[in-house]
Amino acid sequence: MADFDVIIIGSGPGGYVAAIRAAQLGLKVACVEKRATLGGTCLNVGCIPSKALLHGSELYAEAAHGEHTKFGIGYGQVSIDLAKLRAEKDKAVKELTSGVEFLFKKNKVTWLKGEAKFVDAKTIDVAGEKHSAPNIVIATGSEVAFPPGLQPDGEVIITSTEALDLPAVPKHLVVVGGGYIGLEMGSVWNRLGAKVTVVEFAPTITPAMDADIVAEFAKILTKQGLTLRTGTKVTKIDRSGKGAILTLEPAAGGASETLEASHVLLSAGRRPNTDGLNIAAAGLALDAKGRIPTDHDLRTPVPGIWAIGDVIEGPMLAHKAEDEGVAVAEHIAGLKRPLNHAVIPAVVYTQPEVATVGLTEAEAKAKGLTVKVGKFPFLANSRAKTNRDTAGFVKVIADAETDRVVGVHIIGRMAGTMIAQAAQAMEFGASAEDIAYTCHAHPTHAEALKEAALAVSGKAIHI
């Protein structure tokens, strides 16, 4: 007899959601987690604590730079207490990880504490005890990937985990990698007073994003004080006293130079976390990028073994993993649950935020689509105007033949929230006209999406 109907390995956003949904469907469920708390990287040392620091640093910067004086709000000397900021971050993490533990108890999910290793396709070993189930879901997430020859020391050369708990503001933080995580953490410490240099191998920061958004994003970050060194690679990092010296070269080749830093944040991507699982014992093999192959319904080539989240193909995003967690639980329970990986939003939580869903203009054209594009600046949006926060714009990309929206890209204060409407519209196959002719409340930032949709056919009202 099997111990459980389903065992989920990993309690991150994908794993814990899968466990809860499977339990709701009447299955006997266990979830393996080696951390002392549930929630995985996202809740413990990723999405959640970083947002607490982003929010706190934004409040500090607005007060310290006099952003509120235009509204008649004045301050004395503004200071930052890093210990209190970190404590508030830790409080939020504890509340949320404890919340997941409560939900496990409420739904009768068994927490197997320890590291899982496959014994065979139906059995795992956790802390010396064997547990079996006809269905096993691998949801072990990802870990930081390091460029060749570059390794952290946890003190000066750090990862995003250590960057969340620095005891003092760095004098000069060099961020290796111009992606989401590096730009978010760079923004935090820039606002708190650090000199920040971002070194990115690609010709632009966030290279997978729409080119118009990237250009505006780079301009805004530079204005905020970040130095962006794109088209540049780090070939070496040496400790030097209490700091480090980086050796840089043009990505295309050329003469090297050195750059001194008090801290170096390695943020050049992540890799699937499958080390230690002994997946060969289960009959599984990884693909060329270290991922676990699955079909559209999240089944691996081995019957009864499933995989979700960062360990499989697709963007390494918590909400993608959550969506797959619900889907895999429902598939195991015998239900049909569609997945649409073409509509997965992504957000960079800088200020302003950057949010995207669907195809970029370049990707749409590369697929052979003839597109129509509508743009609308927040400078012409009433709510942004009243808030005196008008940076950015909305860009809607539609198929010229059908008017169906294939991509939406936003840079602006409310981008992360606004992108949900765009994703929902695309999920239902909306045309630009559908969005344009939907009544939006006034005055709201969301009206900029309506106007950008109107602009697809040249009908925008306020520009």
N, C-alpha and C positions, 0 to 999 in steps of 0.2 A: 504494500500500500504506500502511495506517495504521501509525503508529509503535508504538502500544500497543493492547491490547484495551479498556482502560479507563484514563482519567485522572481522578484525584480532585483537586479544587482545595481545599486546606486540610488540615492535618495535626492538627487537634484530635481530641478523643475520637471523633467521628464519622468523620472523614476517615482517620485512621491505622488505625482498626479496619476500615473498609471496604477499605482498601488491602491489609491483611494477609489478610483473609478472601478477597478476590478472588484474591490470589496463591496462597493455599492451594487454591483451586478450579481452579488451572491456568491462570489468565489472566495475560497480560503487563500489568503494572501500573506506572503512574507516579503520584506524588503531588507536587503543587506546594505549596511552603511558602516564604514570603518571610522568615520569622524565621530567625535564626541557629541555632535549635534547633527540633526537632520537638515536637509536643504541643499546639500552639495556646494559647489563653488559659488553659484549665484547668490544664495542667501548668506553664506558665511564670509566669503572673501572676494565677491564679484559685484554683480548688479546692485545689490542692496546697499552694502556699506559705501560703495563709490558714489551712489546717489545722495546719501546723507552728507558726504563731504562736498559734493558739487553744490548742493543746496546751501549748506552753511557758508561755503566760500563765496557764493553769489551774494548772499545777504551782506557779508562783510564788505565785499568789493563795492556794492552799491552804496553802502553807508560811508565807507572810507573815501570814496571818490566823489562824494557829493551828488550822487544821482537823484537823491530825494529832495534836494533843496529847491528844485524847480516847482515842487508841489508844496513848498512852505514848511518842509520838515527839516529841522536843523539838529545837529549833534555837537557834543563836545568832542574830545579826543576819542577816536575809534580805535579799539584794540582787538586782538584776537587771542583767545585762550585755547591753544591747541588741545590741551588735555580735556577741556570741556567738550570741544568739538568731537574728539575721538570718543568720549564717553557717550555722547548722544548717538553717534554712529553705532557703537556697541549695543546700546539700549535697543535700537531699532532691529538690529540683527537678532538679539536675544528674543525679542517679542515675536518675530516672524518664525524663527527656528522652533521656538516653544509652541507656536501655533500649529506647525506641521506635526509635532509630536502629539499634541492634543487631538488633531484630526486622525492620526493613526489609531489612537486609543478609541476614539469615538466610532471609527469604522472597523475596529477589531483587526487591524493590520499588525502582524508580528514583526517587530524590529529585530533582525539578526545582527548583532554587533560584532564587527570584525571585517576582515578582508576575504572576499570570495575567490575560490579557485575551482575550476571545473575538475570533477573526477571523471565524469562521462557526460553524455548529452542530456541526461536527466538528473544528474546529481552534482551538487557543489559541496565544497568543504569550507566551513566558516569557523575559524578559531578552533580547529581540531574536531569539529562535529560535522557529520554529513547530513545534508538535507536534500530531499528529492521533490520533483514536481514534473508533471507532463509538459508544462510550459515555463520557460525561463526567458526573462527579458533582460538584455544587456543595456544598461542605461548609465554607464560609468563616466560619461562626459568627456572633457578634454583637459589638457594641461598645457602650460606655457611651452612653446617651442623656441629653441634658442638658435640663432644664426651660427653657422660653423665656427668653432673656435671661441665663441663667446659664452661665458658661464657666469651666473650670479654668485656673489659671496654673501648675500643677505644683509650686508652692511652699507657698502657704497655702491656696488653693482647689484641692483635689486630687480625684483619682479613687481607686478601690480599688487601682490599680497603685502609686501613690505612697504610699498608706496602708500598704502592705506593707514599706516601707523608710524610714520616718521615723527620723531619727537620734536623736531624743529624744522622750520622752513629752510629748504636747501638754498645755498647761495646760487648755484648754477646746476639745474637739472637738465641733463641731456637725455632725451627720449629716443630710443632706437626703435623706429617704426611709427609711421604716420597713419595708423589705423584708428578704429573707434576707441579702444582702451587707452592707447598712448595719448591721444588728443584729449580725452576726458581727464585723465590724471594730470597731464601737463597743464590743462586749464585750471584745475584745482590749485596747484602750487603756484602757477602764474598769478592768480588772483590774490593769493596769500602773500605775495611779494618775491617769489623766486624768479630768477632769470631762467627762461626755458628755451632750449633749442631742440627742435624735432629733426631727426635725421631719417629720411625715407629713401629707400633704394629706387622706387618707381619715380617716374617723372612728376607725379603729383601726389599729394596726400589723398587718402581714401580713394585709391585709383579705380575701384570698381563702381564708383558713383557716377551719376550723370555729369558730363563735363561742365555744364553751366553752373551746376550746384557747387562743384569742386572749386571753380574759379572764384565764386563769391565767398565760399567758405574760407579759402586761403587768404583772401583779401581781409576778411573780418578778423581772423585769428592774428594776422600780422599787425593789424591796427590795435589789437588788444595787447600786443607786446611779445607774442611768441615769434621766435626766429625759425623759419621753415627751410631746411636744407634738403631739397628734393633732388632726385637723380644722384644720390650719394650713398656710398656703402661704408660701413664700419668694418675694418679689417682686423682691428686689434684693440683691446682695452687693457691697460696696465694700471695697477694700483700705484698711487703716488702719494705717500703720506696719508692724510685723511681724505684724499680725493682720488681722482682717476685721470688718466690721459688716454684719449681715444685717437686712433689713427684712422683717418678718413681718406677715401679715394672717390673720384667720379665713377658712377656706376658704369659708364661707357669706357672706363680706363683713363689713366692719366696720372699726373703727379700726386703724391700723397701729402697730407698735412696733418697736424695734430690739433686737438681741441681739449682744453682742460675742463674738468667738471668736478663739482663736489659730490654729485650723485649721478648714476647712470641707470635709467629705467629700461630694461629689456622688454620690449613690447612689439615683437615682430611676428606675432601670430601664435596659434595654438595647434596642438596635435591631439588626435584621438587617444584617450587614456585606456589602453588595453593591456599594459604591462602587468604581469602578475596574475592575469586571469587564467592562464594555462588553457587558452582556447583551443589549442591543438587537441587536447584530450576530448573536447566536445566534437571534434571533426570539422572545426571551422578554420578558415584561412583568411588573412587580411588581403585587401587589394593593394595596389602599388603605392597608395597614399596612406596606408596604415589603417584604413577604415574597414568596417565589417559590411560585406555586401548584403543587401536586402532587396526584395521586390517592392512593388508599389505599396503592398499591404504590410510591409515591415517584417516579413518573414525572411530569415536567413536560409541558405541552402540546406541547413540541417533541420528536419521537421521538429517542431516544438520549441525551437530557439528563435527568438525575435530580437531586434535591436532598434533603438531609437536615439534621437538627439545627436550630440556631437560625435558619436562613434560611427555614424553613417554619413552618407553623402548629403551635401546641402550646407546651408549657412549654419554656423555655430551660434545659434540664438536660443535663449531660454524659452521664448514663446513658441518657437518651432518644436522644441522638445516637448513642451506641454501639450501642444496639439497632437503630436505623435503619441504621447502618453495616453491620452484619452482614446485615440484611435486603436492602439494596440490592445488596450483592455477590452474594448468593444469587439474587436476581431476575435480575441481569445474566447469571449463569451458567446460567439456565434452571431454577432450583429454585423451589419454592413455599415462602415463608417468611411465616407469619402475623404480623401486628402487632396489638397490643391497646393502643391509646392510652388506654383507659379505666382501665388499671392501670399507672400510672407513679408510683412513690413520689417524695416530695420531703422533704428534710431541711434544717432550720436547725441549724447546728453550734454553737449557743450552748451554755451549760451551765446548766440542763439542755438537752438537745437536744429539738427538736420535729420530729416526722415524721408524714407523712400520705399516704394513698393512697385513691383513689376519691372518692366524693361526700361533701360535708359534709352535715350534717343539713338545712340550709336548701336545698341543691341537690337533695337527694333529694325533699323535700316539693314543691319547685318543679316537679319532673318528674312529680308526681302520685302518688308512692309513699306508702303508709302504712308508717311505719317503727317498729321497736322498737329501743330504745337500751340498751346495757349499759355501765356505767362501773365502773372499779375503781381505787382510789387506790394509789400506791406506798407510802403510809403503812402499808398492810396487807399489803405484800409482804415475805416473810421476808428475802430477799437485800438489798433496799433498806434494811430495818430494821437488819440486821447491819452494813451499810456506813455507816449513819447518813447516808443520802442519800435522803430519802423524798419529795422534791418531785415533784408531777405525778400523772398518771393515764393510763389507757388508756380510749378510747371506741370501742365497736364499734356500727356502724349496720347493721341488717338489714332487709330487706323483710319486713313483718309477715305477708304472705300466704305467702311461700315460705321464709322464714328465711335466704335467700341474703344473704351479707354484701355490702354495697354501698359501705362506707367504714370505714376504721380510722384513728384519730387518736391520737397518743401524745405526751405531754410528759413527759420523764423522762431520767435519766442514760443509758440504753441505747436510747433511742428509735430512733436511726438504724440500729442493728443489728436491733432487734425488728421494724421495719416490713417487712423482707424476708419474714418468715414470713407476715405479713398479705397482702402482695402475691402471694406464691405461692398462698396459700389462695384468694384472689379469682380468680387466673388459672385455677384449676381449678374455679371455681364453687362454692366451699365455702359451707356454711351455718354459722350461728353454732354450731349443735350439733356440726358437724364439728370445729370448732376446740376447742370446750368438752370434747369427749369424746376428744380426742387427748392421750395421756399426756405431760406436760411434766416435765422433770427438776426436782428440788427440792434445794436452794433456788436458783432463778434468777429474774431479772427477767421472763423470758418467761412465767412463771406468771401475771403480771398480765394478759396478753392472754387466757389461758385463762379466768381469772376474769371478765374483762369480757364474754367470749363467753357464759359461764354466766349473767351478770347480764342478758343480753338476755331470757332467759326467767325471770328472778327466782330463779335457782338458785345464785348466787355463794355460796361456802362461808365465806370469811373476812371478810365484812362483813355 
